[in-house]
Amino acid sequence: MEFLKERVSANDARHKVVDFCLGQKQIFVAVNSNASLPQLEAMEYIYYKGEHIIVHGRASAIKLEDKSRFTGLLQAEGKGPKFTPKISGEFELNTCAKDLVAELANENHMIKKMLHHGAQFFSLSVVHAIAYFNPAEIFFIDTELNTTFADVGLNGKKRYAHSRHVLMVYNDRNVIFSVIEENGIYYTLTKADSNKVAYLKENGECHIFDGKDNHFSTTIQILDDCKVDEIAQKLELTNNTYFRDTDNLLALSFQK
């Protein structure tokens, strides 16, 4: 539930991506080869002074050079498939500036040792990449880690900024709604026989959490039955449907 309360918008996500990169020490590198499978290898990765630096050791079986491109994956400790932060995409290599490598070697004994043994140091630029933190926070990123809303997920499904999940809390109970937001009004569906319906009919106060900077209290309106199919169709068209059919459903709306 917390990931819905703390969801950051695409306009305010860069700091989260930077923190993620600072915590990573390894990148998985895959390149095409003449074999039936691509070559795959884990390499040292450092995010230092705004540069994505990769260390290519002499023992590596993968050939890398200036302007080479590869598919890369940065991944944090596993928290299940839905909540394991990762960055994946296509990257291009640029020979790292010698003064930056020397500065880094002075601060990091392991880097100094690898430099002494003939390792190559490359700075990465992003060709195209996606940062994934959870189902609510998926962003396209550039080399400077600026973020924009990702209109596709890791599974290739289309995503829509106005169609998402929000958390509703009433009487200390948590409910996740699949919503469509239009002109500041949220629309959703619920089972007609669910426990919350009696509370909603009494105009009980509900607390809505739609991201880190968008929490508000409201009452939820039950709409005419004719709105059920309309909302269901909009949710389905935006890959955000929850119910398999519209039997025994109510249409709801709310706003700040």
KOLMILUM-16356 format. One line per field, with one value per residue (C-alpha): residue number from 0; residue in one letter; x, y, z. Coordinates in Angstrom, 3 decimals, padded with zeros to 6 digits. Layout:
nr: NUM | ...
rest: a | ...
x: X | ...
y: Y | ...
z: Z | ...
# end
This chain:
nr: 0 | 1 | 2 | 3 | 4 | 5 | 6 | 7 | 8 | 9 | 10 | 11 | 12 | 13 | 14 | 15 | 16 | 17 | 18 | 19 | 20 | 21 | 22 | 23 | 24 | 25 | 26 | 27 | 28 | 29 | 30 | 31 | 32 | 33 | 34 | 35 | 36 | 37 | 38 | 39 | 40 | 41 | 42 | 43 | 44 | 45 | 46 | 47 | 48 | 49 | 50 | 51 | 52 | 53 | 54 | 55 | 56 | 57 | 58 | 59 | 60 | 61 | 62 | 63 | 64 | 65 | 66 | 67 | 68 | 69 | 70 | 71 | 72 | 73 | 74 | 75 | 76 | 77 | 78 | 79 | 80 | 81 | 82 | 83 | 84 | 85 | 86 | 87 | 88 | 89 | 90 | 91 | 92 | 93 | 94 | 95 | 96 | 97 | 98 | 99 | 100 | 101 | 102 | 103 | 104 | 105 | 106 | 107 | 108 | 109 | 110 | 111 | 112 | 113 | 114 | 115 | 116 | 117 | 118 | 119 | 120 | 121 | 122 | 123 | 124 | 125 | 126 | 127 | 128 | 129 | 130 | 131 | 132 | 133 | 134 | 135 | 136 | 137 | 138 | 139 | 140 | 141 | 142 | 143 | 144 | 145 | 146 | 147 | 148 | 149 | 150 | 151 | 152 | 153 | 154 | 155 | 156 | 157 | 158 | 159 | 160 | 161 | 162 | 163 | 164 | 165 | 166 | 167 | 168 | 169 | 170 | 171 | 172 | 173 | 174 | 175 | 176 | 177 | 178 | 179 | 180 | 181 | 182 | 183 | 184 | 185 | 186 | 187 | 188 | 189 | 190 | 191 | 192 | 193 | 194 | 195 | 196 | 197 | 198 | 199 | 200 | 201 | 202 | 203 | 204 | 205 | 206 | 207 | 208 | 209 | 210 | 211 | 212 | 213 | 214 | 215 | 216 | 217 | 218 | 219 | 220 | 221 | 222 | 223 | 224 | 225 | 226 | 227 | 228 | 229 | 230 | 231 | 232 | 233 | 234 | 235 | 236 | 237 | 238 | 239 | 240 | 241 | 242 | 243 | 244 | 245 | 246 | 247 | 248 | 249 | 250 | 251 | 252 | 253 | 254 | 255
rest: m | e | f | l | k | e | r | v | s | a | n | d | a | r | h | k | v | v | d | f | c | l | g | q | k | q | i | f | v | a | v | n | s | n | a | s | l | p | q | l | e | a | m | e | y | i | y | y | k | g | e | h | i | i | v | h | g | r | a | s | a | i | k | l | e | d | k | s | r | f | t | g | l | l | q | a | e | g | k | g | p | k | f | t | p | k | i | s | g | e | f | e | l | n | t | c | a | k | d | l | v | a | e | l | a | n | e | n | h | m | i | k | k | m | l | h | h | g | a | q | f | f | s | l | s | v | v | h | a | i | a | y | f | n | p | a | e | i | f | f | i | d | t | e | l | n | t | t | f | a | d | v | g | l | n | g | k | k | r | y | a | h | s | r | h | v | l | m | v | y | n | d | r | n | v | i | f | s | v | i | e | e | n | g | i | y | y | t | l | t | k | a | d | s | n | k | v | a | y | l | k | e | n | g | e | c | h | i | f | d | g | k | d | n | h | f | s | t | t | i | q | i | l | d | d | c | k | v | d | e | i | a | q | k | l | e | l | t | n | n | t | y | f | r | d | t | d | n | l | l | a | l | s | f | q | k
x: 000.000 | 002.856 | 004.044 | 000.756 | 001.030 | 004.626 | 004.477 | 006.531 | 005.529 | 007.667 | 008.511 | 009.940 | 011.554 | 015.140 | 016.367 | 015.032 | 016.858 | 020.083 | 019.897 | 019.344 | 022.390 | 024.587 | 023.750 | 024.670 | 028.064 | 027.407 | 025.835 | 024.849 | 026.081 | 024.764 | 026.071 | 025.264 | 027.752 | 028.241 | 027.107 | 023.485 | 023.167 | 024.286 | 027.330 | 026.379 | 028.638 | 028.506 | 030.852 | 031.773 | 029.602 | 030.068 | 027.924 | 030.417 | 029.969 | 027.103 | 028.936 | 027.930 | 031.281 | 031.815 | 035.012 | 036.043 | 038.639 | 041.282 | 039.830 | 036.457 | 035.251 | 033.223 | 034.922 | 034.072 | 035.436 | 034.589 | 031.088 | 030.145 | 026.514 | 025.101 | 022.007 | 022.463 | 020.680 | 021.167 | 019.181 | 018.854 | 018.349 | 015.316 | 011.978 | 009.825 | 009.186 | 006.880 | 009.108 | 012.670 | 014.077 | 015.941 | 017.156 | 017.382 | 017.987 | 020.509 | 023.724 | 026.653 | 030.254 | 032.571 | 036.183 | 036.275 | 038.318 | 041.741 | 041.577 | 038.222 | 039.601 | 042.671 | 040.483 | 038.308 | 041.379 | 042.675 | 039.425 | 038.898 | 041.691 | 039.977 | 039.660 | 043.324 | 044.238 | 042.130 | 043.633 | 047.097 | 046.144 | 045.069 | 041.296 | 039.451 | 037.089 | 034.108 | 031.461 | 027.952 | 025.410 | 021.778 | 020.399 | 017.067 | 016.400 | 013.619 | 013.727 | 011.323 | 010.679 | 007.199 | 004.026 | 003.216 | 006.696 | 008.047 | 010.023 | 012.014 | 015.442 | 018.221 | 021.972 | 021.546 | 018.834 | 016.071 | 012.758 | 009.602 | 006.464 | 006.979 | 004.015 | 004.963 | 005.812 | 008.540 | 006.011 | 005.432 | 001.880 | 000.753 | 000.475 | -001.615 | -000.966 | -004.674 | -005.447 | -003.832 | -004.322 | -005.072 | -005.439 | -008.691 | -008.829 | -012.018 | -012.569 | -008.939 | -009.644 | -007.544 | -009.033 | -007.135 | -009.163 | -008.428 | -009.335 | -009.732 | -009.081 | -010.742 | -010.619 | -009.869 | -012.685 | -011.871 | -014.078 | -013.950 | -016.009 | -016.797 | -018.918 | -022.449 | -022.342 | -018.942 | -018.690 | -017.827 | -021.042 | -023.164 | -020.483 | -020.419 | -024.211 | -024.006 | -021.530 | -018.772 | -015.421 | -012.786 | -009.081 | -007.478 | -003.770 | -002.781 | 000.961 | 003.331 | 002.000 | -001.646 | -003.507 | -007.010 | -010.290 | -013.567 | -016.927 | -017.577 | -020.648 | -022.538 | -023.413 | -026.259 | -026.016 | -025.565 | -022.029 | -020.833 | -020.235 | -018.678 | -016.139 | -015.450 | -014.665 | -012.296 | -010.460 | -010.152 | -008.883 | -006.154 | -005.039 | -006.306 | -009.353 | -009.849 | -013.240 | -013.790 | -017.326 | -019.749 | -022.218 | -023.190 | -020.962 | -021.509 | -019.960 | -018.309 | -016.801 | -014.930 | -012.773 | -010.864
y: 000.000 | 002.385 | 002.442 | 004.116 | 006.654 | 007.488 | 007.305 | 010.112 | 011.745 | 011.619 | 015.298 | 014.565 | 011.147 | 012.013 | 011.997 | 008.467 | 007.258 | 008.969 | 007.316 | 003.972 | 004.377 | 005.466 | 002.201 | -000.065 | -001.740 | -004.121 | -004.025 | -007.002 | -006.574 | -008.488 | -008.212 | -010.102 | -012.724 | -015.348 | -018.022 | -019.080 | -017.024 | -013.458 | -013.016 | -012.091 | -010.862 | -008.908 | -005.906 | -003.296 | -000.187 | 003.155 | 006.275 | 009.034 | 012.793 | 012.328 | 009.755 | 006.115 | 004.337 | 000.711 | -001.225 | -003.655 | -006.052 | -007.752 | -011.163 | -010.285 | -012.507 | -009.617 | -007.224 | -003.592 | -000.439 | 003.222 | 003.691 | 000.047 | -000.504 | -003.158 | -004.129 | -003.487 | -004.198 | -002.610 | -004.404 | -003.967 | -006.663 | -008.794 | -007.926 | -010.045 | -009.393 | -006.415 | -004.574 | -005.107 | -001.766 | -001.970 | 000.010 | -001.684 | -000.526 | 000.112 | 001.982 | 003.351 | 003.365 | 006.362 | 006.182 | 007.646 | 010.806 | 009.956 | 012.640 | 011.295 | 007.739 | 008.980 | 010.860 | 007.816 | 005.589 | 007.895 | 007.405 | 003.700 | 001.180 | -001.529 | 000.802 | 001.738 | -001.948 | -002.684 | 000.315 | -001.012 | -004.366 | -002.801 | -002.511 | -000.196 | 002.454 | 003.585 | 006.210 | 005.156 | 007.221 | 006.159 | 005.279 | 004.349 | 003.040 | 002.516 | 002.735 | 000.479 | 000.743 | -000.748 | -000.972 | 002.695 | 004.128 | 003.398 | 006.085 | 006.631 | 008.074 | 009.806 | 009.938 | 012.706 | 010.595 | 013.033 | 011.188 | 011.150 | 009.055 | 005.615 | 004.876 | 001.189 | -001.181 | -003.818 | -006.291 | -004.083 | -003.150 | 000.400 | 002.650 | 005.803 | 008.616 | 009.225 | 005.555 | 004.152 | 002.778 | 004.885 | 003.925 | 004.694 | 004.406 | 004.414 | 003.179 | 001.976 | -000.247 | -000.071 | -000.327 | -000.143 | 001.386 | 001.155 | 004.681 | 006.871 | 010.562 | 013.120 | 016.856 | 016.273 | 013.754 | 010.131 | 007.302 | 003.696 | 000.535 | -001.609 | -004.634 | -003.654 | -006.032 | -004.958 | -003.825 | -000.237 | 000.489 | 001.115 | 003.529 | 005.368 | 005.687 | 007.479 | 010.000 | 008.716 | 010.485 | 008.677 | 009.394 | 009.187 | 008.653 | 009.320 | 009.688 | 011.406 | 014.947 | 014.187 | 013.118 | 014.373 | 013.603 | 013.349 | 011.652 | 009.176 | 009.390 | 006.394 | 007.065 | 005.901 | 002.318 | 003.562 | 004.715 | 001.194 | 000.018 | 003.346 | 003.280 | -000.420 | 000.167 | 003.045 | 000.952 | -001.952 | 000.257 | 001.618 | -001.824 | -000.997 | -003.210 | -005.325 | -006.993 | -009.669 | -008.489 | -005.768 | -007.981 | -006.602 | -003.534 | 000.066 | 003.137 | 005.619 | 009.077 | 011.425 | 014.533 | 016.835
z: 000.000 | 000.797 | -002.806 | -003.777 | -000.964 | -001.803 | -005.602 | -007.131 | -010.391 | -013.511 | -012.962 | -009.510 | -009.912 | -010.837 | -007.220 | -006.793 | -009.898 | -008.784 | -005.361 | -007.034 | -009.304 | -006.399 | -004.655 | -007.567 | -007.957 | -010.846 | -014.276 | -016.415 | -019.984 | -022.992 | -026.569 | -029.744 | -030.852 | -033.550 | -031.104 | -030.770 | -027.573 | -026.746 | -024.564 | -021.005 | -018.229 | -014.965 | -014.809 | -012.217 | -012.333 | -010.566 | -010.690 | -009.985 | -010.395 | -012.816 | -014.926 | -015.401 | -015.366 | -016.366 | -015.696 | -018.433 | -017.095 | -019.238 | -018.374 | -019.874 | -022.712 | -024.146 | -026.519 | -025.806 | -027.400 | -027.818 | -029.314 | -028.716 | -027.799 | -025.492 | -023.558 | -019.854 | -016.596 | -013.178 | -010.495 | -006.745 | -004.132 | -004.898 | -003.302 | -005.575 | -009.266 | -008.647 | -006.189 | -007.373 | -008.616 | -011.900 | -014.876 | -018.246 | -021.774 | -024.515 | -023.720 | -025.680 | -024.483 | -024.517 | -023.388 | -019.899 | -019.341 | -017.867 | -015.196 | -013.972 | -013.800 | -011.923 | -009.444 | -008.912 | -008.458 | -005.729 | -003.823 | -004.474 | -003.885 | -005.945 | -008.925 | -008.566 | -008.567 | -011.654 | -013.447 | -012.652 | -014.180 | -017.464 | -017.094 | -019.445 | -018.145 | -020.144 | -019.532 | -020.509 | -022.365 | -022.586 | -026.012 | -024.481 | -020.982 | -018.496 | -014.699 | -012.815 | -009.078 | -008.727 | -010.848 | -010.091 | -010.756 | -014.225 | -016.043 | -019.204 | -018.388 | -020.279 | -019.629 | -017.026 | -015.333 | -016.182 | -016.012 | -018.116 | -017.836 | -019.410 | -021.642 | -021.783 | -018.947 | -018.811 | -020.213 | -023.246 | -022.259 | -022.921 | -019.863 | -019.421 | -016.966 | -016.367 | -015.700 | -012.573 | -009.065 | -005.994 | -002.350 | -000.513 | 003.273 | 005.351 | 008.931 | 008.944 | 005.951 | 002.781 | -000.697 | -003.984 | -006.803 | -010.519 | -011.604 | -014.647 | -013.916 | -016.184 | -015.487 | -011.809 | -011.321 | -010.527 | -011.814 | -010.654 | -010.127 | -007.104 | -006.242 | -005.263 | -002.297 | -000.931 | 002.682 | 001.805 | -000.129 | 002.995 | 004.248 | 000.923 | 000.880 | 004.240 | 002.738 | 004.986 | 004.720 | 002.660 | 002.464 | -000.986 | -001.608 | -005.213 | -004.967 | -002.566 | -003.004 | -003.631 | -000.468 | 000.223 | 002.001 | 000.144 | -000.096 | -002.886 | -005.088 | -006.462 | -010.107 | -012.312 | -013.550 | -017.120 | -016.188 | -015.310 | -018.886 | -019.874 | -017.031 | -017.515 | -021.191 | -020.413 | -017.834 | -020.247 | -023.067 | -020.784 | -019.489 | -015.997 | -015.643 | -012.513 | -012.916 | -015.566 | -016.300 | -015.199 | -013.343 | -009.937 | -010.221 | -009.153 | -010.769 | -008.389 | -008.682 | -006.354 | -006.434 | -004.120
# end
